[in-house]
């Protein structure tokens, strides 16, 4: 019985499936569809990491972030510069600060 997925997978997955004696059905997407599948994949990987706390899932999140970065036309240097600028202007997440309330 076939397993249905309809999700973005790593580029070598169809070949790996074939090597396992199974037959994959797949298509490629681009443009807006690719962007949406990337966003869905990012959410999937984040959910898996939050649930399992498996370091492999954290690496998957980074891989998806790099794919999104490329889709957006940013280099690694550009993205890192943006990250650094935000850290300089607003700090990092190292101190465990939780904002509970702001009163006017």
Secondary structure, 3 states (H helix, E strand, C coil): CCCCCCCCCCCCHHHHHHHCCCCCCCCCCCHHHHHHHHHHHHHHHHHHHHHHCCHHHHHHHHHHHHHHHHHCCCCHHHHHHHHHHHHHHHCCCCCCCCCCCCCC
